């Protein structure tokens, strides 16, 4: 190219509270964006799952069918289906439009901490305190899972899925990555019980949070430790972590009422965002914009960058 590329804008961090959703479903156990970031799901201790437009603060639908608190949920790539897991040991497949239960998968021996669709939304993967990951075929009438991954020696806290990989974090202190193309399992030992794992958006790294109040960035292929991030508090709860939409910052919940942002490369703390007086139970980061959702107690907070103007504003 004849002209140099324009210098990319400095990343903006979401630190302006736009909305607070009073979810009305007991304690919010998890908050999750849908695939395009236009909607979000909240998982309640009152057994319900709710679908919202977070920027408008509007409730779109309530999904009832779990027998105990809902602990995690995910939306399909085409927004037609949801899956959820909870304290009743069940994995539920929902039809978004009707609000009806399509399938209820049973087989886990303990509460289901984490659920994910595969990319085509033909399989649900669920991770449980029973130390297993189970893969359920959404299209089959068979009641049993099509596959069970039972290498973990303690509960599964986190499962993430790429087009050919499953990333799992366990209380046994190991991150396991299943390469489905190669049929191989890679394992990295962190040593402290793992609360959350995720892929970087470029797919090159994995981020791992654990109960020693430390996040670690690992090279996905070699397991090499690329960075450590500290300053937050995570010693007893299963808290979320992620990377921001541009892979420039590492983001984590904290038990002291804040969300922490670190510069990914330098490891320096960039922002400690005060959310409230309790534990920040869960967070979700928008796939393409500097927009953050946090869950504390019975409410969800929606955050944007300082320069953001809501629709109808002067921006």
C-alpha positions in Angstrom: 0.0 0.0 0.0 1.3 3.5 -0.8 0.0 5.2 2.3 0.8 4.1 5.8 -2.1 2.6 7.8 -3.7 5.1 10.2 -2.6 4.7 13.8 -5.3 2.6 15.6 -7.3 4.5 18.2 -6.3 4.0 21.8 -8.6 1.4 23.4 -11.4 2.9 25.4 -12.5 1.2 28.5 -16.2 1.0 29.6 -16.4 3.1 32.8 -19.6 5.1 32.4 -22.6 3.4 34.0 -25.5 3.6 31.5 -28.1 1.4 33.0 -28.9 -0.8 36.0 -31.3 -3.7 35.4 -33.1 -4.8 38.5 -33.6 -8.3 37.3 -36.2 -9.5 39.8 -34.9 -13.1 39.9 -33.1 -13.4 43.2 -29.3 -13.3 43.0 -27.9 -13.0 39.4 -25.5 -16.0 39.1 -24.3 -15.1 35.5 -24.8 -12.5 32.8 -24.0 -13.4 29.2 -24.2 -11.5 25.9 -25.7 -13.2 22.9 -23.6 -13.7 19.8 -23.9 -10.2 18.3 -24.0 -8.3 21.6 -27.5 -6.9 21.1 -29.1 -8.9 23.9 -28.1 -10.5 27.2 -29.2 -13.4 29.4 -29.3 -13.3 33.1 -29.3 -16.5 35.3 -31.3 -16.3 38.5 -31.2 -18.0 41.8 -35.0 -18.1 41.6 -34.8 -20.8 38.8 -35.4 -18.4 35.9 -33.5 -17.3 32.9 -34.3 -13.9 31.4 -33.5 -12.3 28.1 -33.0 -8.5 28.0 -32.0 -5.6 25.7 -29.4 -4.2 28.1 -28.9 -0.8 26.6 -32.6 -0.1 26.7 -33.1 -1.9 30.0 -36.1 -3.9 28.6 -37.0 -7.4 29.6 -38.0 -9.5 26.5 -38.8 -12.9 27.9 -38.6 -15.1 31.0 -37.7 -18.8 30.6 -39.0 -21.1 33.4 -38.2 -24.8 33.6 -35.2 -25.4 35.9 -35.8 -27.0 39.2 -33.2 -25.0 41.0 -31.0 -21.9 40.5 -29.6 -21.3 37.0 -25.8 -21.0 36.9 -24.9 -20.4 33.3 -26.5 -19.9 29.9 -25.5 -19.4 26.3 -27.2 -18.4 23.0 -26.8 -20.1 19.6 -25.1 -18.5 16.7 -28.4 -17.8 14.9 -30.2 -16.5 18.1 -32.9 -19.2 17.8 -31.9 -21.3 20.8 -30.6 -21.0 24.3 -29.0 -23.5 26.6 -28.7 -23.3 30.3 -27.4 -25.4 33.3 -28.0 -25.2 37.0 -28.2 -26.6 40.5 -30.8 -29.2 39.4 -28.1 -31.0 37.5 -30.0 -30.5 34.3 -29.0 -29.0 30.9 -31.9 -27.3 29.2 -32.3 -26.4 25.5 -34.8 -23.6 24.9 -36.6 -22.1 21.9 -36.0 -18.4 22.1 -39.1 -17.2 20.4 -41.7 -19.4 22.2 -39.9 -19.6 25.6 -40.5 -23.3 25.6 -38.2 -26.1 26.8 -37.2 -28.1 23.7 -35.1 -30.7 25.5 -34.0 -31.4 29.1 -30.8 -33.4 29.3 -30.1 -35.3 32.5 -27.0 -37.3 33.4 -24.7 -35.1 35.5 -24.3 -36.2 39.1 -23.9 -32.7 40.4 -24.8 -29.1 39.6 -23.9 -27.8 36.2 -21.5 -24.8 36.4 -21.0 -24.0 32.7 -22.7 -24.6 29.3 -21.7 -23.7 25.7 -23.0 -24.5 22.2 -20.6 -25.7 19.6 -20.3 -23.3 16.6 -23.2 -24.9 14.7 -25.4 -25.1 17.8 -25.9 -28.8 17.1 -24.2 -29.9 20.4 -24.3 -28.5 23.9 -21.2 -29.0 26.1 -21.8 -28.9 29.9 -19.3 -28.9 32.7 -20.3 -30.0 36.2 -19.0 -30.3 39.7 -19.1 -34.1 39.0 -15.8 -33.6 37.2 -17.1 -34.3 33.8 -17.9 -32.5 30.5 -20.8 -34.0 28.7 -21.7 -33.4 25.0 -25.4 -33.5 24.2 -26.8 -33.8 20.6 -29.5 -31.1 20.2 -31.1 -33.0 17.3 -31.2 -36.5 18.7 -33.9 -38.0 20.9 -31.3 -40.1 22.7 -31.2 -39.3 26.4 -27.5 -40.0 27.0 -24.6 -37.7 26.0 -22.8 -38.4 22.7 -19.5 -38.0 24.5 -18.2 -37.6 28.0 -14.8 -36.0 28.8 -13.9 -37.2 32.3 -10.1 -36.5 32.6 -10.6 -33.9 35.3 -9.9 -35.0 38.9 -12.3 -32.4 40.4 -15.2 -30.2 39.4 -15.3 -28.4 36.1 -15.7 -24.6 36.6 -15.4 -23.4 33.0 -15.8 -24.6 29.4 -15.2 -22.6 26.2 -15.5 -23.8 22.6 -13.8 -22.8 19.4 -14.4 -24.3 16.0 -12.2 -27.3 16.8 -11.3 -27.1 20.4 -12.7 -27.4 23.9 -11.0 -25.4 26.7 -11.8 -26.5 30.2 -10.8 -25.3 33.7 -11.1 -27.4 36.7 -10.9 -27.1 40.5 -8.1 -29.7 40.2 -5.8 -26.8 39.1 -5.5 -27.8 35.5 -6.5 -26.2 32.2 -7.3 -28.8 29.6 -7.5 -28.2 25.9 -9.1 -30.9 23.7 -8.1 -30.5 20.0 -10.9 -32.3 18.3 -9.2 -32.2 14.8 -6.1 -33.9 16.1 -7.8 -36.0 18.8 -5.3 -34.7 21.3 -5.5 -33.5 24.9 -3.2 -30.7 26.2 -3.0 -30.0 29.9 -1.4 -27.1 31.8 -1.0 -27.1 35.6 -1.7 -23.8 37.3 -1.8 -25.2 40.8 -4.7 -23.3 42.3 -8.4 -24.1 41.7 -9.4 -22.6 38.4 -12.5 -20.4 38.3 -12.6 -19.3 34.6 -10.8 -19.9 31.4 -11.2 -18.3 27.9 -9.6 -17.9 24.6 -8.2 -14.6 23.4 -10.2 -13.2 20.5 -7.3 -14.0 18.1 -7.2 -17.6 19.3 -3.5 -17.5 20.2 -3.7 -17.4 24.0 -5.7 -18.7 26.9 -6.6 -16.7 30.0 -7.0 -18.5 33.3 -8.2 -17.2 36.6 -7.7 -19.1 39.8 -8.4 -18.8 43.6 -4.9 -17.5 44.3 -6.2 -14.1 43.1 -4.1 -14.3 40.0 -4.9 -14.3 36.2 -2.5 -16.0 33.9 -2.1 -15.6 30.1 -0.8 -18.7 28.5 0.4 -19.3 25.0 -2.2 -21.7 23.7 0.1 -24.0 21.8 3.1 -24.2 24.1 1.6 -23.4 27.5 4.2 -20.8 28.1 3.3 -18.2 30.7 3.0 -14.8 28.9 1.7 -12.7 31.7 0.4 -12.5 35.2 -2.2 -10.1 36.5 -2.9 -9.4 40.2 -4.5 -6.8 42.4 -8.0 -8.1 42.5 -9.4 -10.5 45.1 -10.6 -14.0 44.1 -10.2 -16.5 46.9 -13.6 -18.3 47.3 -16.0 -17.5 44.5 -16.2 -18.7 40.9 -15.7 -15.4 39.1 -15.5 -14.5 35.4 -12.6 -13.2 33.4 -12.2 -12.3 29.8 -10.3 -10.1 27.3 -11.8 -6.9 26.0 -13.1 -6.7 22.4 -9.7 -5.7 21.0 -7.5 -8.1 23.0 -5.7 -5.1 24.5 -6.8 -5.6 28.1 -7.5 -8.4 30.6 -10.7 -8.0 32.6 -11.7 -9.7 35.8 -14.4 -9.7 38.4 -13.3 -9.2 42.0 -14.7 -10.1 45.5 -14.1 -6.5 46.6 -16.8 -4.9 44.5 -14.7 -3.9 41.5 -13.9 -4.9 37.9 -10.2 -4.9 37.2 -8.7 -4.0 33.8 -5.0 -4.7 33.0 -2.9 -3.8 30.0 -2.4 -7.2 28.4 1.2 -6.7 27.2 2.6 -4.6 30.1 0.6 -6.3 32.9 0.0 -3.0 34.6 -3.4 -2.2 36.2 -5.3 0.2 33.9 -8.6 0.6 35.7 -10.3 -0.6 38.9 -13.9 0.1 38.2 -16.1 0.4 41.3 -19.4 -1.5 40.8 -20.8 -1.7 44.3 -20.4 -3.0 47.9 -20.6 -6.8 47.2 -18.9 -9.4 45.1 -19.0 -8.9 41.4 -20.4 -12.3 40.6 -20.2 -12.3 36.8 -19.3 -10.2 33.8 -19.8 -10.2 30.0 -17.9 -8.2 27.4 -19.5 -7.1 24.1 -18.0 -8.9 21.1 -17.2 -5.8 19.1 -17.6 -2.7 21.3 -16.3 -1.3 24.6 -19.4 -2.4 26.5 -19.4 -4.3 29.7 -22.1 -6.0 31.8 -21.6 -6.8 35.4 -23.7 -8.7 37.9 -23.9 -7.9 41.6 -26.6 -9.1 43.9 -29.9 -9.0 42.1 -29.0 -6.5 39.5 -26.9 -6.1 36.3 -25.0 -2.9 35.4 -24.4 -1.9 31.8 -21.1 0.2 31.2 -19.9 2.0 28.1 -16.8 4.2 27.3 -16.9 7.8 28.5 -17.5 9.3 25.0 -20.6 7.1 24.4 -23.9 8.8 24.0 -27.1 6.8 24.3 -29.6 6.8 21.4 -31.4 10.1 21.3 -28.4 11.9 23.0 -26.1 14.4 21.4 -23.7 12.0 19.9 
